[in-house]
Amino acid sequence: MEKKDNRMVSHIVALVLGIISVLTTFFYYISLPSGITAIVLGVKSYKKEGKKIGLAGMITGIVGVSICLLIYITLIIILVLNQSY
């Protein structure tokens, strides 16, 4: 009987979700949840296993969420300023 190796794959999931977050920055309903999940899983896997892929997932999640928030906050400011004239 073969013994299964129970390794966590959260670092890989964090990286994939971080990349999805960066690529879908114009769609907040995809970018924000995937970015936040990438940050959480990246932190967990980096602290628990010390995997650098978890750190990369955390960084890409932060970048994706930051760009998404920057775009939508800028759009809201532009819309508010345009309505005042």
MOFENKA-V10843 format. One line per field, one symbol per residue. phi: phi as a letter, one per 40 degrees, with the letter a starting at -180 (. if undefined). psi: psi as a letter, one per 40 degrees, with the letter a starting at -180 (. if undefined). burial: I if it has 24 or more other ideal C-beta (glycine too) atoms within 12 Angstrom, else O. A space follows every 50 residues. Layout:
phi->???
psi->???
burial->???
//
This chain:
phi->.cccccccbccccccccccccccbccbccbccccccccccccccccccbg ccccccccccccccccccccccccccccccccccc
psi->hihhhgiieddddddddddddddfdegdedddddddddddddddddddef hdddddddddddddddddddddddddddddddee.
burial->OOOOOOOOOIIOIIIIIIIIIIOIIOOIOOIIOIIIIIIIIIIIIIOOOO IOIIIIIIIIIIIIIOIIOOOOOOOOOOOOOOOOO
//
